[in-house]
Each structure stands twice: as structure tokens, then as C-alpha cells.
Amino acid sequence: MSETSDAQPLQPLIAALRHLPGVGVKTAQRMAFHLMQRDQAGARQLAHALVHALDTVVHCQRCHTFSHQPICPICSDSGRDTARLCVVETPADLAAMERTGAYQGCYFVLMGRISPMDGVGAADIGLAQLLERALDGQVQEVILATSFTTEGEATAHLVAELLRARGLQVTRLARGVPVGSELEYVDLGTIAHALVERR
């Protein structure tokens, strides 16, 4: 064992924790020290859960979200409206849509969004699988629910162009003033979009 690894025995753990989004060196150090000093049982549970997830979780063959089965429970649900397909960026977005209880259609999860600055192009976000899913003969409307960032808008535009060229109806989530907010505190871009998309 090298002198460096003896002097910094938690360095591999700290480096591993830095793979988490938004976790810098100091946060990773705090996490590592906490797990080793105060919560070794939690550290073992975390390690076991990570290994278990890596060994058992797969992508659903229809919607591309994470699942323990080849076809996820949502896609297996015969009560879902198969004529509507909602396209989201991540499984977290899918979960948010489900929590609303307002949507009973099906989904497709891109697992990302186009971001040239990060080296993510159209081939990296499952567009081929999306086209195959959307053109299965059942889907009549595709609802684009990507984020309203520059990357999310670019992704929505590209997906819309591809699907409309193949004769599908494509809609986009509306943007507007958040429920419960006071107008003076809402950013100008949101107000402008709310005016354009008023009903």
C-alpha cells in the first residue's frame, strides 16, 4: 500500500461520491466522514442497495424507464390510454407526472436531453427507440414534457419535427404562472409565455 493511500484512506470513497450530481470535494468529504464515523450501518445499506440496483434494474422495453421487469408496471397496465404518449427526460420527470394523477396515458423516457456543450446529441437520448414506440400504430398524440431550459426546448423541437414529419399529432406542455405565486415575483419570461398561451 502506498504512503499516499495510507495518508488518505477515504480518498477512493470521496472520489466515488463526487460522481453524484452537485457533489463537490467538500460535500463528498462530509458524506464520507459521516458514513465512516457515525453511520457505518447506513454505509453498508447504501453499498448493498447500489449493488442490488446495478444487478437487477433494467430499462423497460417499451418506455425506457427503470424497471425490475422487462415491461414496467405502467406499460403493463391495461387501463392506460395507449393513444397518448408523454415524452419526458428522466424517470424522475415520469414520477412527477404520475404524482399529479392528471395523466393516464403512456410514457417514453429519453434518459437525457440534447446538450451539445455536454457532448449529448440526438443519438444519445433514445430517439430511435422513441420513433419505434410512437409509430406502433396505437399512439395518436405525443405530449412533449421536456424541461423549459434551452436544452429541453431544443430536444422538444427536434422530437416534434421528427414526429410531425411522420404524421403524428404533437403537443407541448403549457407554460404559465405557477399556482399560488404572486405575479410581481414571477420571472418575465414566464409571464410572457403565460400571456402568449393564455386561454
FENQUIWO-V387355 format. One record per residue. N is the residue number from 1. RES is the residue in one small letter. SS is DSSP state (H for helix, E for strand, L for the rest). OMEGA is omega in whole degrees, 0 to 359 (* if undefined). Layout:
BEGIN
N/RES/SS/OMEGA, N/RES/SS/OMEGA
END
This chain:
BEGIN
1/m/L/184, 2/s/L/179, 3/e/H/180, 4/t/H/181, 5/s/H/175, 6/d/H/182, 7/a/H/182, 8/q/L/186, 9/p/L/181, 10/l/L/183, 11/q/H/177, 12/p/H/178, 13/l/H/179, 14/i/H/179, 15/a/H/180, 16/a/H/180, 17/l/H/180, 18/r/L/175, 19/h/L/179, 20/l/L/182, 21/p/L/177, 22/g/L/182, 23/v/L/177, 24/g/L/184, 25/v/H/184, 26/k/H/179, 27/t/H/178, 28/a/H/177, 29/q/H/179, 30/r/H/179, 31/m/H/182, 32/a/H/180, 33/f/H/179, 34/h/H/182, 35/l/H/183, 36/m/H/183, 37/q/H/193, 38/r/L/187, 39/d/L/180, 40/q/H/176, 41/a/H/177, 42/g/H/178, 43/a/H/178, 44/r/H/178, 45/q/H/178, 46/l/H/180, 47/a/H/180, 48/h/H/181, 49/a/H/178, 50/l/H/180, 51/v/H/180, 52/h/H/180, 53/a/H/180, 54/l/H/182, 55/d/H/189, 56/t/H/184, 57/v/L/180, 58/v/E/173, 59/h/E/174, 60/c/L/183, 61/q/L/181, 62/r/L/186, 63/c/L/174, 64/h/L/177, 65/t/L/177, 66/f/E/182, 67/s/E/172, 68/h/L/182, 69/q/L/178, 70/p/L/176, 71/i/L/185, 72/c/L/181, 73/p/H/180, 74/i/H/180, 75/c/H/179, 76/s/H/185, 77/d/L/182, 78/s/L/179, 79/g/L/180, 80/r/L/178, 81/d/E/184, 82/t/E/179, 83/a/E/180, 84/r/E/181, 85/l/E/180, 86/c/E/181, 87/v/E/179, 88/v/E/182, 89/e/L/188, 90/t/L/173, 91/p/H/177, 92/a/H/177, 93/d/H/177, 94/l/H/180, 95/a/H/179, 96/a/H/178, 97/m/H/180, 98/e/H/181, 99/r/H/180, 100/t/H/184, 101/g/L/186, 102/a/L/185, 103/y/L/181, 104/q/L/178, 105/g/E/180, 106/c/E/184, 107/y/E/161, 108/f/E/182, 109/v/E/182, 110/l/L/185, 111/m/L/177, 112/g/L/177, 113/r/L/181, 114/i/L/180, 115/s/E/182, 116/p/H/180, 117/m/H/180, 118/d/H/179, 119/g/L/180, 120/v/E/180, 121/g/L/183, 122/a/H/182, 123/a/H/185, 124/d/H/186, 125/i/L/172, 126/g/L/181, 127/l/H/179, 128/a/H/178, 129/q/H/178, 130/l/H/179, 131/l/H/179, 132/e/H/181, 133/r/H/184, 134/a/H/182, 135/l/L/183, 136/d/L/179, 137/g/L/179, 138/q/L/185, 139/v/L/177, 140/q/L/180, 141/e/E/174, 142/v/E/180, 143/i/E/181, 144/l/E/182, 145/a/L/175, 146/t/L/183, 147/s/L/182, 148/f/L/172, 149/t/L/177, 150/t/H/181, 151/e/H/179, 152/g/H/178, 153/e/H/179, 154/a/H/179, 155/t/H/180, 156/a/H/180, 157/h/H/181, 158/l/H/180, 159/v/H/180, 160/a/H/180, 161/e/H/181, 162/l/H/184, 163/l/H/179, 164/r/H/179, 165/a/L/179, 166/r/L/172, 167/g/L/180, 168/l/L/173, 169/q/E/181, 170/v/E/176, 171/t/E/182, 172/r/E/175, 173/l/L/178, 174/a/L/175, 175/r/L/180, 176/g/L/181, 177/v/L/181, 178/p/L/177, 179/v/L/178, 180/g/L/182, 181/s/L/175, 182/e/L/189, 183/l/H/184, 184/e/H/182, 185/y/H/180, 186/v/L/182, 187/d/L/186, 188/l/H/179, 189/g/H/179, 190/t/H/179, 191/i/H/180, 192/a/H/179, 193/h/H/179, 194/a/H/177, 195/l/H/180, 196/v/H/185, 197/e/L/180, 198/r/L/179, 199/r/L/*
END
